[in-house]
Each structure stands twice: as C-alpha cells, then as structure tokens.
C-alpha cells in the first residue's frame, strides 16, 4: 500500500523523477559490480602480500639462527686450530680444577705458556664478542664438573656428581642441535631467563679424538627480535622456532616460549615448506644444520581483518562515487524540473487572475523559448483587459475620495463648536493656543501629500488631542507608544483620528478628572496593529452587537462619518483580513483594534 501511494505521488505523473530513478539504478548496479571485482582482486593481493612478508621474516629468522649455530661451532674450531689452547682446555676437562691450576703455574714458572689463563680467556673473549651470548658452559665428562662463564667475566664451577645431579645424564644424551636450555643445567648455572635457546656441541681431545665434554652456549632471543625489527610493524600472525622435540625456542606472540608446542601434531602433518588448514595459514622452514624449524602462522581472522579494511575503503569510495553519480544528474534534472514547475506555477497564477507575473528565464533552450512565449502572451492579455481593469480601479478611488470628502466638514464643525464653547465659558486667554493647534491640524488635512505615513496620522491625532487637553485641563491625559521605525509605513489618511474623535464625543466623562487615552502601535507578524484604549463610559453588550451588525451594512448617503467609514475604507483598500474590531465594557472603557498591512498596501497605491 505504501509503495503504491509513493508511486502515485512521486513517479506516475513525474517524468523527471522516473528518468532520475532509472539512471540511478543503472549507476548503482554498475558501481557495485565494479567494486565487488575490485574488492576480490585487492583482497587476494593483500593476502599474498601478508604471506610474502611472513615468508621474508621467516627466512631472516632461519638465516639468523643458522648463523648462530655456525658461531657456536666456530668457537671450538678456533680452539682446535691453536694446539696450545686445545691442550690446555683438554687438560682442564680431564683433571680436577686444582690440578689444572697447579699444572698451569708450573708451566708458567718453567717459562711456558699459561694454558689455564689462555684457555679460559679464550672463552671469555668469545662471550664478550657476541652480545647475543648470555652464558657459555663447559662440561667435563671425566670430572663431572660444569664451568659457567657469563658477561660478568666470572667463572662459576659447579660439581655435578651423578649421585646428586641429573646433569651428567643430560650431558650424556645426544645433542639435537638448537634446543631449549635444560632445567637442571639452568639451575646449576643460575640462569632463569626464559628468552634463551641452547646450542650444545661435543668437545674432543685433539690428540686422542676422545670425547671429553660438552660446550653449551645460551643465546638470547633478543637477536631474533632485531632481525624482525624492519618487518615487525607489518608482520601479521605469529612466528615460532621449534626444536625437534616440539619445544618453543621463540614465539613472537610470547605465548608458548619455553614450553612444548600444543599443536605439534598439526605441524608434523604439514609439508616441509608450506601448508594451510581451514582456520589458519601456516608455513614451515626446516633447517637441517641446526635441526630446528621456523613456523609462520597467520590466523584466518587477521587476513579477514585486512580484507575488511580494504572492503571498508572500497565501500566508502563506492559510496562517494554513487553519491556524486546521483547528485550531479539529480541537480541537472532538478534544475530542468524547477524551470518546468516554474512555468506551471506562473501559468496557474495567470489562471487565478494575476497578470503581472513574468517568467524570469533568459536562457536560449526550449524551456527559455516557452517562457518568452508565455510572457508575450501575458503582455497581449494585459493590453486587452487594461481598460476594464483601470476603469474598476478609478471607480474605487472615486468612492474613497467621496468618503474622505465627508470627513473634513464633520471635523470642522465639531472643532469650531469646541472653540466657541471654550471662548464663552472661560474667556479668550488660551484661544490663541487652540487656534494655533487647529490651524496646524487643518494644514495637515488640507495639504495634499503624495505619500501619507503613520507618522503623519499620529501627528494629526496628537494635534487633535492637544486641543481637547486644553479644554479638559486637569481632567484628561493621553499617551502614545510606537516604534519610530514604523513611522515611514504608508497608511490611509484619517484612519485613526475619527476613532479619537468618537471617544471625545461619546466616551469622555466630563465630570471625572482621571480620563485617559492610550495609543499603542506595534508590528504583529505581517500586520500593523494600532490599539486605542480609553477608560471612558464604555459600550453595553447589546450596543456592541448592534455595532458589529452595523459595520457589515452598507453606509447610506448622508450618514454621519465614524468607525464604520474607517472599517469599510480599510477593507476596500487592503482586503477582508484588515479592518476595525471593538472590545468594550460599560463603566471601564473601550479598546479599538485597527489592523493595517505592514507594506502599507503598496500594490493599491501603485495602481
């Protein structure tokens, strides 16, 4: 029901709206289709980019750990290249440490090399030269003793008797390359940093090739973070380094470091280089040299988040394109529709009798030509009815002039009577003042002005009130409240003064000393509201009803001039919404409201 109503209201009889709707639908479908294909291709490109970034980071980690494995092996290779160092270290690992010290001192006193000092110094230098080494441990299989070197250059000697420690059994196990530090060895060395990985290498006697101990190097994973530094901000997912038994040597998420990896079965099920499952993208690099694996895992939801960001960007761009693709044709179509509706609107105004309208369209297109033809038609119509129309206007002005001509004698006779009574009752000492006011008042009435304003009418009222204030001295006061900005508004001549005269004749209580008259003028929306309030005798309800009927009746010839004449003149000049309204209560006074147009009836005066 709603769609049918909308169709009848906006589409059925609106050609422009149908064209705009059709164009909009085609535009929206085209942009949405293009956006979908763009989103699909860009999402796949983003996923490939994320995978390439992770592959690069994994390769860097794999290369770095391989170099650290070589570094641990090169320590022993350097030892084997120096026979003196090799002999000293071999003696230290096959004899008690006290004998090694004593033997070294004897060799030194005999003028030989200090094998003890040079051997330990060699390993200390290796620890200091590589900032990633946290500890270097030497284990003597014959003496079951662990020598621990750290960056503080101090040597810690830990006895590891098989009866009191598991370290001999641990050292007897075959090394599998890069691995997690053993907990018993950690305890003996006092090293509990969790971000470490160990590389264990057998030590053999150079002369007999017999295995005499183990070298274990603890490397910090800080070096791996440095390798990932350039790609860290762009890297998605997690990079793991796993030992052969599933221990987590490094975890970029810090979730499983130093623990067995719980999903090792899935990792072993993958191909050596890459693989995926339904929820994650996983890749695997295996380093045979150090026997460790580098695993890259990107959760599906993180890649989807990247796709969502791309989708949001494409959606926003598409929305902007759709907006402008609809807005620009809409503005063009609405401009044409506005001009068409303007022609229709002006045609209706002519139909209602307004022949002064002209379509302000100077363009040279089809609508402009229609507008000019319309204007020419209205001009011809105006010429045809001009004589009849002007004849009616002249008739109205004749009637107004006749009404206004009756005002002056009526006012003149009343004023002269006042002056006569004043001269008889009190003498002639203030007659001159009254005659002056009277002459000014006559001048304002007799003078023919092209434009008669509210200020002129209020000045005439003031002069009239001044005359009667002299007559009713100490018995009558008046006030005027009006905004001087309203003074230039054009009003009908003699539109207020008869109301004041009506009060003086019928409402003023001559026996009282508190007679008051208030004139207030203000703007109320598009109306000029003049309110004249007095505290005189007032009007009975019955008489008030009679006056309301009296206002509606036609004025007969010879009838006295008063409120009805003002009411009829106002309605004749300005229209039925303007005129005079009365409010009164016996003994309390009367309020006369006069409603005039704010534009002063400009059209009437310009006819």
C-alpha positions as CSV (number, residue, x, y, z in Angstrom):
1,X,0.0,0.0,0.0
2,X,2.8,2.3,0.8
3,X,4.7,1.6,-2.4
4,X,1.5,2.2,-4.5
5,X,1.0,5.5,-2.7
6,X,4.6,6.5,-3.3
7,X,4.3,5.5,-6.9
8,X,1.2,7.7,-7.5
9,X,2.6,10.6,-5.6
10,X,6.2,10.7,-7.0
11,X,6.5,8.6,-10.1
12,X,3.3,8.2,-12.0
13,X,3.0,11.8,-13.1
14,X,6.6,12.8,-12.7
15,X,8.7,12.2,-15.9
16,X,11.9,13.7,-14.4
17,X,11.7,11.5,-11.3
18,X,11.3,8.3,-13.4
19,X,14.3,9.3,-15.5
20,X,16.4,10.0,-12.5
21,X,15.3,6.7,-10.8
22,X,16.3,4.7,-13.9
23,X,19.6,6.4,-14.2
24,X,20.3,5.9,-10.5
25,X,19.6,2.2,-10.7
26,X,21.9,1.7,-13.6
27,X,24.7,3.7,-12.0
28,X,24.4,1.9,-8.6
29,X,24.4,-1.6,-10.2
30,X,27.5,-0.7,-12.3
31,X,29.5,0.8,-9.4
32,X,28.6,-2.1,-7.1
33,X,29.6,-4.7,-9.7
34,X,32.9,-2.9,-10.3
35,X,33.5,-2.5,-6.5
36,X,32.9,-6.3,-6.0
37,X,35.5,-7.3,-8.6
38,X,38.0,-4.7,-7.3
39,X,37.4,-6.0,-3.7
40,X,38.0,-9.6,-4.7
41,X,41.3,-8.8,-6.5
42,X,42.6,-6.4,-3.9
43,X,41.8,-8.8,-1.0
44,X,43.7,-11.6,-2.7
45,X,46.6,-9.3,-3.4
46,X,46.6,-8.2,0.3
47,X,46.6,-11.8,1.5
48,X,49.5,-12.6,-0.9
49,X,51.4,-9.6,0.4
50,X,50.9,-10.6,4.0
51,X,52.2,-14.1,3.2
52,X,55.2,-12.7,1.4
53,X,56.0,-10.5,4.4
54,X,55.9,-13.5,6.7
55,X,57.9,-15.7,4.3
56,X,60.6,-13.0,4.3
57,X,60.6,-12.7,8.1
58,X,60.8,-16.5,8.4
59,X,63.7,-16.7,6.0
60,X,65.5,-14.0,8.0
61,X,65.0,-15.8,11.3
62,X,66.1,-19.1,9.7
63,X,69.3,-17.5,8.4
64,X,70.0,-15.8,11.7
65,X,69.6,-19.0,13.7
66,X,71.8,-20.8,11.2
67,X,74.5,-18.2,11.7
68,X,74.3,-18.6,15.4
69,X,74.7,-22.3,15.1
70,X,77.8,-21.7,13.0
71,X,79.0,-19.2,15.5
72,X,78.8,-21.8,18.3
73,X,80.6,-24.4,16.2
74,X,83.3,-21.8,15.2
75,X,84.2,-21.4,18.9
76,X,85.5,-24.9,19.0
77,X,87.0,-24.7,15.5
78,X,89.1,-21.8,16.7
79,X,90.1,-23.8,19.8
80,X,91.2,-26.7,17.7
81,X,93.3,-24.5,15.4
82,X,95.5,-23.5,18.4
83,X,97.3,-26.6,19.7
84,X,98.4,-24.8,23.0
85,X,94.8,-23.7,23.8
86,X,93.4,-27.1,22.8
87,X,95.9,-28.9,25.1
88,X,95.2,-26.6,28.0
89,X,91.4,-27.0,27.7
90,X,91.7,-30.8,27.3
91,X,93.8,-30.9,30.5
92,X,91.3,-28.8,32.4
93,X,88.4,-31.0,31.3
94,X,90.2,-34.3,32.2
95,X,91.7,-33.3,35.6
96,X,90.4,-31.7,38.8
97,X,90.4,-27.9,38.6
98,X,93.1,-27.6,41.4
99,X,95.5,-29.8,39.4
100,X,94.8,-27.8,36.3
101,X,95.7,-24.6,38.2
102,X,98.8,-26.1,39.7
103,X,99.9,-27.5,36.4
104,X,99.4,-24.2,34.7
105,X,101.5,-22.4,37.4
106,X,104.3,-25.0,36.9
107,X,104.2,-24.4,33.2
108,X,104.3,-20.7,33.7
109,X,107.3,-20.9,36.1
110,X,109.2,-23.1,33.6
111,X,108.7,-20.3,31.1
112,X,105.9,-22.0,29.1
113,X,102.5,-20.6,28.2
114,X,99.8,-20.3,30.9
115,X,97.3,-22.7,29.4
116,X,94.9,-22.2,32.2
117,X,94.8,-18.4,31.8
118,X,94.8,-18.5,28.0
119,X,92.1,-21.2,27.7
120,X,89.6,-19.5,30.0
121,X,90.4,-16.1,28.5
122,X,89.6,-17.5,25.0
123,X,86.1,-18.5,26.1
124,X,85.6,-15.2,27.9
125,X,86.6,-13.3,24.8
126,X,84.0,-15.3,22.8
127,X,81.3,-14.4,25.3
128,X,82.2,-10.7,25.2
129,X,82.5,-10.5,21.4
130,X,78.9,-11.8,20.8
131,X,76.3,-9.7,22.5
132,X,73.7,-12.4,22.0
133,X,75.6,-14.9,24.2
134,X,74.3,-14.9,27.8
135,X,76.3,-17.9,29.1
136,X,79.0,-20.3,27.8
137,X,79.1,-23.6,29.7
138,X,81.9,-26.2,29.6
139,X,81.2,-29.7,31.0
140,X,83.9,-32.2,31.9
141,X,82.7,-35.7,31.4
142,X,85.6,-37.3,33.4
143,X,85.3,-34.9,36.4
144,X,81.5,-34.4,36.1
145,X,82.1,-30.7,36.6
146,X,80.3,-27.7,35.0
147,X,82.2,-24.5,34.2
148,X,79.8,-21.5,33.7
149,X,81.0,-18.2,32.1
150,X,78.9,-15.1,31.9
151,X,79.2,-11.5,30.7
152,X,80.5,-10.5,34.1
153,X,83.7,-12.5,33.2
154,X,83.4,-14.6,36.4
155,X,83.9,-18.3,36.3
156,X,81.4,-20.5,38.2
157,X,82.5,-24.1,38.9
158,X,79.6,-26.4,39.7
159,X,80.3,-30.1,40.8
160,X,77.7,-32.4,39.1
161,X,78.2,-35.7,40.8
162,X,76.0,-38.3,39.2
163,X,74.6,-39.4,42.6
164,X,73.5,-35.8,43.4
165,X,72.6,-34.3,40.0
166,X,70.9,-35.2,36.7
167,X,73.3,-33.0,34.7
168,X,75.7,-35.9,33.8
169,X,72.8,-37.9,32.4
170,X,71.6,-34.8,30.5
171,X,75.1,-34.3,29.0
172,X,75.4,-37.9,28.1
173,X,72.3,-37.6,25.8
174,X,73.0,-36.9,22.1
175,X,72.6,-33.3,21.1
176,X,69.9,-32.5,18.6
177,X,71.2,-29.1,17.6
178,X,69.3,-25.9,18.7
179,X,67.2,-26.7,21.7
180,X,65.7,-25.3,24.9
181,X,68.0,-25.0,27.9
182,X,67.7,-28.0,30.2
183,X,66.1,-27.1,33.5
184,X,68.8,-28.9,35.6
185,X,71.6,-27.1,33.8
186,X,69.7,-23.8,34.2
187,X,69.5,-24.4,37.9
188,X,73.2,-25.2,38.2
189,X,74.1,-22.1,36.1
190,X,71.7,-19.9,37.9
191,X,70.3,-18.7,34.6
192,X,66.4,-18.4,34.6
193,X,65.9,-16.0,31.7
194,X,63.1,-17.6,29.7
195,X,64.1,-16.0,26.4
196,X,67.0,-18.3,25.7
197,X,67.9,-21.1,23.4
198,X,70.9,-23.5,23.7
199,X,73.4,-24.9,21.2
200,X,75.3,-27.9,22.5
201,X,78.5,-29.2,20.9
202,X,80.7,-32.1,21.9
203,X,84.4,-31.4,22.8
204,X,87.0,-33.9,21.8
205,X,90.7,-34.3,22.7
206,X,92.7,-33.2,19.7
207,X,95.3,-35.9,20.2
208,X,93.2,-38.9,21.0
209,X,89.9,-37.7,19.5
210,X,88.2,-38.9,22.6
211,X,85.1,-37.1,23.8
212,X,86.0,-35.3,26.9
213,X,83.0,-33.0,27.5
214,X,80.4,-30.6,26.1
215,X,80.2,-27.0,25.1
216,X,76.8,-25.4,25.6
217,X,76.1,-21.8,24.5
218,X,73.0,-19.9,25.7
219,X,71.9,-17.4,23.1
220,X,69.3,-14.6,23.8
221,X,66.2,-14.4,21.5
222,X,66.7,-10.6,21.5
223,X,68.7,-11.1,18.3
224,X,65.7,-12.6,16.6
225,X,63.6,-9.6,17.5
226,X,66.2,-7.4,15.9
227,X,66.0,-9.4,12.8
228,X,62.3,-8.9,12.7
229,X,62.6,-5.3,13.5
230,X,62.1,-4.0,10.0
231,X,59.0,-6.1,9.3
232,X,57.6,-6.2,12.9
233,X,55.0,-3.5,12.3
234,X,53.7,-5.1,9.0
235,X,54.0,-8.7,10.2
236,X,50.7,-10.5,10.8
237,X,50.2,-13.6,12.8
238,X,52.9,-15.5,14.7
239,X,56.5,-16.7,14.0
240,X,57.6,-19.8,16.0
241,X,61.0,-21.5,16.3
242,X,60.6,-25.1,17.3
243,X,63.1,-27.7,18.4
244,X,62.8,-31.3,17.1
245,X,61.0,-32.4,20.2
246,X,58.4,-29.6,20.0
247,X,59.9,-27.1,22.4
248,X,59.2,-23.4,21.6
249,X,62.6,-21.6,21.3
250,X,61.0,-18.4,20.1
251,X,57.4,-17.1,19.9
252,X,56.6,-13.7,18.5
253,X,53.4,-13.7,20.5
254,X,55.2,-14.7,23.8
255,X,52.5,-17.3,24.4
256,X,54.4,-20.6,24.3
257,X,58.1,-19.6,24.9
258,X,60.0,-22.2,26.8
259,X,57.0,-24.7,26.6
260,X,56.1,-27.6,24.5
261,X,54.0,-26.5,21.5
262,X,50.5,-28.0,21.9
263,X,49.8,-28.3,18.2
264,X,52.9,-30.1,17.2
265,X,50.9,-32.9,15.5
266,X,49.5,-30.4,13.0
267,X,53.0,-29.0,12.3
268,X,54.4,-32.5,11.7
269,X,51.5,-33.2,9.3
270,X,52.5,-30.3,7.1
271,X,54.8,-30.4,4.1
272,X,58.3,-29.3,4.8
273,X,57.8,-25.8,3.2
274,X,54.2,-24.7,3.4
275,X,50.7,-25.8,4.2
276,X,47.3,-24.5,5.4
277,X,44.3,-25.6,7.4
278,X,40.8,-24.4,7.4
279,X,41.3,-21.7,10.0
280,X,44.9,-20.6,9.7
281,X,47.6,-20.1,7.0
282,X,50.8,-21.9,8.1
283,X,54.2,-22.1,6.5
284,X,57.2,-24.2,7.6
285,X,61.0,-23.9,7.1
286,X,63.3,-26.7,8.3
287,X,66.9,-26.1,9.0
288,X,68.9,-29.3,8.8
289,X,72.1,-27.7,10.0
290,X,70.7,-26.8,13.4
291,X,67.8,-29.3,13.3
292,X,65.2,-26.7,14.1
293,X,62.0,-25.5,12.3
294,X,60.7,-22.0,11.7
295,X,56.9,-21.9,11.6
296,X,54.7,-19.0,10.4
297,X,51.1,-18.9,11.3
298,X,48.6,-16.3,10.2
299,X,45.0,-16.7,11.6
300,X,42.3,-16.5,9.0
301,X,40.6,-13.8,11.0
302,X,43.6,-11.5,10.8
303,X,43.7,-11.8,7.0
304,X,39.9,-11.2,7.0
305,X,40.5,-8.1,9.0
306,X,42.8,-6.8,6.3
307,X,40.2,-7.7,3.7
308,X,37.6,-5.9,5.8
309,X,39.7,-2.8,5.9
310,X,40.1,-3.0,2.1
311,X,36.3,-3.6,1.8
312,X,35.6,-0.6,4.0
313,X,37.8,1.6,1.9
314,X,36.2,0.4,-1.3
315,X,32.8,0.7,0.2
316,X,33.5,4.3,1.2
317,X,34.9,5.2,-2.2
318,X,32.0,3.4,-3.9
319,X,29.5,5.3,-1.7
320,X,31.2,8.6,-2.7
321,X,31.1,7.7,-6.4
322,X,27.4,6.7,-6.1
323,X,26.6,9.9,-4.2
324,X,28.2,12.1,-6.9
325,X,27.0,10.0,-9.8
326,X,23.4,10.5,-8.5
327,X,23.9,14.0,-7.2
328,X,25.1,15.6,-10.4
329,X,22.3,14.2,-12.6
330,X,19.9,15.0,-9.8
331,X,20.9,18.6,-9.8
332,X,20.7,18.8,-13.6
333,X,17.3,17.1,-13.6
334,X,16.0,19.1,-10.7
335,X,17.1,22.3,-12.5
336,X,15.1,21.4,-15.5
337,X,12.2,20.3,-13.3
338,X,12.4,23.5,-11.4
339,X,12.1,25.6,-14.6
340,X,9.2,23.4,-15.8
341,X,7.4,23.8,-12.4
342,X,8.1,27.5,-12.6
343,X,6.3,27.7,-15.9
344,X,3.4,25.6,-14.5
345,X,3.3,27.8,-11.3
346,X,3.2,31.1,-13.3
347,X,0.5,29.6,-15.6
348,X,-1.6,28.9,-12.6
349,X,-1.2,32.4,-11.3
350,X,-2.4,33.8,-14.6
351,X,-5.4,31.4,-14.3
352,X,-6.1,32.9,-10.9
353,X,-6.1,36.4,-12.4
354,X,-2.6,37.7,-11.7
355,X,-1.5,39.2,-15.0
356,X,1.6,40.9,-13.6
357,X,3.7,37.7,-13.5
358,X,6.6,37.2,-15.8
359,X,8.8,34.1,-16.0
360,X,12.4,35.3,-15.4
361,X,14.1,32.8,-17.7
362,X,16.5,34.3,-20.3
363,X,18.1,31.0,-21.5
364,X,18.0,30.1,-25.2
365,X,17.0,26.5,-24.8
366,X,13.5,25.1,-25.3
367,X,12.3,26.0,-21.9
368,X,13.6,29.5,-22.3
369,X,11.6,29.9,-25.6
370,X,8.4,28.6,-23.9
371,X,9.0,31.2,-21.1
372,X,9.4,34.0,-23.5
373,X,6.2,32.9,-25.4
374,X,4.3,32.9,-22.1
375,X,5.5,36.4,-21.2
376,X,4.4,37.7,-24.7
377,X,1.0,36.1,-24.2
378,X,0.5,37.7,-20.8
379,X,1.6,41.1,-22.3
380,X,-1.1,40.8,-25.0
381,X,-3.7,39.7,-22.4
382,X,-2.8,42.8,-20.3
383,X,-3.3,45.1,-23.2
384,X,-6.7,43.6,-23.9
385,X,-8.2,43.9,-20.4
386,X,-6.2,47.0,-19.3
387,X,-9.1,49.4,-20.0
388,X,-11.7,47.4,-18.0
389,X,-9.3,46.9,-15.1
390,X,-8.3,50.6,-14.9
391,X,-12.0,51.6,-15.1
392,X,-12.7,49.5,-12.0
393,X,-9.7,51.0,-10.1
394,X,-10.9,54.5,-10.9
395,X,-14.3,53.7,-9.6
396,X,-12.9,52.5,-6.3
397,X,-10.8,55.7,-6.0
398,X,-13.9,57.8,-6.7
399,X,-15.7,56.0,-3.8
400,X,-12.7,56.6,-1.5
401,X,-12.5,60.3,-2.4
402,X,-16.2,60.7,-1.7
403,X,-15.8,59.1,1.7
404,X,-12.8,61.2,2.6
405,X,-14.5,64.4,1.5
406,X,-17.2,63.9,4.1
407,X,-14.6,63.8,6.9
408,X,-13.4,67.4,6.7
409,X,-16.8,69.2,7.2
410,X,-17.7,66.9,10.1
411,X,-14.4,67.5,11.8
412,X,-14.5,71.3,11.1
413,X,-18.0,71.7,12.7
414,X,-17.1,69.9,15.9
415,X,-13.8,71.8,16.3
416,X,-15.4,75.2,15.8
417,X,-18.0,74.3,18.3
418,X,-15.4,73.4,20.9
419,X,-13.6,76.7,20.3
420,X,-16.9,78.6,20.6
421,X,-17.8,76.9,23.9
422,X,-14.3,77.5,25.3
423,X,-14.5,81.2,24.5
424,X,-17.9,81.5,26.1
425,X,-17.1,79.6,29.3
426,X,-13.6,80.9,30.2
427,X,-12.6,83.8,28.1
428,X,-10.1,84.1,25.3
429,X,-6.7,83.9,27.1
430,X,-5.9,80.4,25.6
431,X,-8.0,80.6,22.5
432,X,-4.9,81.6,20.5
433,X,-3.2,78.4,21.6
434,X,-6.2,76.3,20.5
435,X,-6.4,78.2,17.2
436,X,-2.7,77.5,16.6
437,X,-3.2,73.8,17.1
438,X,-6.3,74.0,15.0
439,X,-4.5,75.7,12.1
440,X,-1.7,73.1,12.2
441,X,-4.3,70.4,12.2
442,X,-6.2,71.9,9.2
443,X,-2.9,72.3,7.4
444,X,-2.2,68.6,7.7
445,X,-5.6,67.7,6.5
446,X,-5.8,70.1,3.6
447,X,-2.3,69.6,2.4
448,X,-2.2,67.0,-0.4
449,X,0.8,64.7,0.1
450,X,1.8,62.0,-2.4
451,X,2.6,59.6,0.4
452,X,0.8,59.7,3.7
453,X,2.5,57.8,6.5
454,X,1.8,56.6,10.0
455,X,3.9,59.4,11.4
456,X,1.7,61.9,9.7
457,X,-1.5,60.3,11.0
458,X,-0.2,60.1,14.6
459,X,0.9,63.8,14.4
460,X,-2.7,64.7,13.4
461,X,-4.0,62.7,16.3
462,X,-1.6,64.5,18.7
463,X,-2.7,67.9,17.5
464,X,-6.4,66.9,17.9
465,X,-5.7,65.6,21.5
466,X,-3.8,68.7,22.4
467,X,-6.9,70.8,21.6
468,X,-9.0,68.8,23.9
469,X,-6.4,68.6,26.6
470,X,-6.6,72.4,26.8
471,X,-10.4,72.2,27.0
472,X,-10.4,69.4,29.7
473,X,-7.4,70.7,31.6
474,X,-6.5,68.6,34.6
475,X,-9.2,66.1,33.6
476,X,-7.8,64.4,30.5
477,X,-4.4,62.8,29.7
478,X,-3.2,60.8,26.8
479,X,-0.1,58.8,25.7
480,X,1.4,57.4,22.5
481,X,3.6,54.3,22.4
482,X,5.1,53.5,19.0
483,X,8.3,52.5,17.4
484,X,9.8,55.3,15.4
485,X,11.0,52.7,12.8
486,X,7.3,52.2,11.9
487,X,6.8,55.9,11.1
488,X,7.5,55.5,7.4
489,X,4.8,52.9,6.8
490,X,2.1,54.3,4.4
491,X,-1.4,54.4,5.9
492,X,-4.8,55.6,4.8
493,X,-5.5,59.3,5.6
494,X,-7.9,59.8,8.5
495,X,-7.6,56.2,9.6
496,X,-7.1,56.9,13.3
497,X,-8.4,60.4,14.1
498,X,-12.1,59.5,13.8
499,X,-11.6,56.9,16.5
500,X,-10.2,59.5,18.9
501,X,-13.0,61.9,18.0
502,X,-15.5,59.2,18.7
503,X,-14.0,58.8,22.2
504,X,-14.2,62.6,22.8
505,X,-17.8,62.8,21.8
506,X,-19.2,59.5,23.3
507,X,-16.7,58.1,25.8
508,X,-15.1,61.0,27.7
509,X,-16.6,61.5,31.2
510,X,-16.5,65.3,31.7
511,X,-17.3,65.1,35.4
512,X,-14.3,62.9,36.1
513,X,-10.6,64.0,36.5
514,X,-9.0,60.7,35.5
515,X,-9.9,60.4,31.8
516,X,-7.1,58.6,30.0
517,X,-6.5,57.7,26.3
518,X,-3.6,55.4,25.2
519,X,-2.5,54.8,21.6
520,X,-0.2,51.9,21.0
521,X,1.3,50.9,17.7
522,X,3.3,47.7,17.0
523,X,4.1,45.1,14.4
524,X,2.4,41.7,14.7
525,X,3.8,39.3,12.1
526,X,2.7,40.9,8.7
527,X,0.2,43.2,10.3
528,X,0.4,46.8,11.7
529,X,-1.6,46.7,14.9
530,X,-2.9,50.0,16.2
531,X,-4.7,49.8,19.6
532,X,-6.6,52.8,21.1
533,X,-7.7,52.2,24.7
534,X,-9.7,54.6,26.9
535,X,-11.3,54.4,30.4
536,X,-14.5,56.1,29.3
537,X,-18.1,55.2,29.5
538,X,-17.8,52.0,27.6
539,X,-20.4,50.3,25.4
540,X,-23.1,47.9,26.6
541,X,-23.1,44.4,25.2
542,X,-26.4,45.0,23.4
543,X,-25.0,48.1,21.7
544,X,-21.8,46.3,20.9
545,X,-23.7,43.6,19.0
546,X,-25.6,46.3,17.1
547,X,-22.3,47.9,16.1
548,X,-21.0,44.6,14.8
549,X,-24.0,44.3,12.5
550,X,-23.8,48.0,11.7
551,X,-20.2,47.5,10.5
552,X,-21.3,44.9,7.9
553,X,-24.1,47.0,6.4
554,X,-23.5,49.4,3.5
555,X,-23.2,53.1,4.5
556,X,-26.2,55.1,3.4
557,X,-25.9,58.6,1.9
558,X,-25.9,61.4,4.4
559,X,-25.0,59.2,7.4
560,X,-22.5,60.6,9.9
561,X,-18.8,59.7,9.5
562,X,-17.3,57.3,12.1
563,X,-15.9,53.9,12.8
564,X,-17.9,52.2,10.1
565,X,-16.4,54.5,7.5
566,X,-12.9,53.6,8.6
567,X,-13.7,49.9,8.6
568,X,-15.1,50.0,5.1
569,X,-12.3,52.1,3.7
570,X,-9.7,49.8,5.1
571,X,-11.4,46.7,3.7
572,X,-11.9,48.4,0.4
573,X,-8.3,49.3,0.0
574,X,-6.5,46.4,1.7
575,X,-8.8,43.4,1.8
576,X,-11.1,41.4,4.1
577,X,-8.4,40.4,6.6
578,X,-7.9,44.0,7.7
579,X,-10.3,46.3,9.5
580,X,-11.6,47.6,12.9
581,X,-12.5,45.5,15.9
582,X,-14.2,46.6,19.2
583,X,-13.9,45.5,22.8
584,X,-15.8,47.3,25.5
585,X,-17.2,47.0,29.0
586,X,-19.6,49.5,30.5
587,X,-18.0,51.8,33.0
588,X,-14.5,50.5,32.3
589,X,-13.8,51.8,28.8
590,X,-13.3,50.7,25.2
591,X,-10.5,49.1,23.2
592,X,-10.4,49.7,19.4
593,X,-8.1,47.5,17.4
594,X,-7.2,48.6,13.9
595,X,-5.3,46.1,11.7
596,X,-3.4,47.5,8.7
597,X,-0.9,45.9,6.3
598,X,2.8,46.3,7.1
599,X,3.6,47.1,3.5
600,X,1.1,50.0,3.5
601,X,-0.9,48.5,0.7
602,X,1.9,49.1,-1.8
603,X,0.0,47.4,-4.6
604,X,-3.1,49.6,-4.1
605,X,-1.1,52.8,-4.0
606,X,0.9,51.8,-7.1
607,X,-2.2,51.1,-9.2
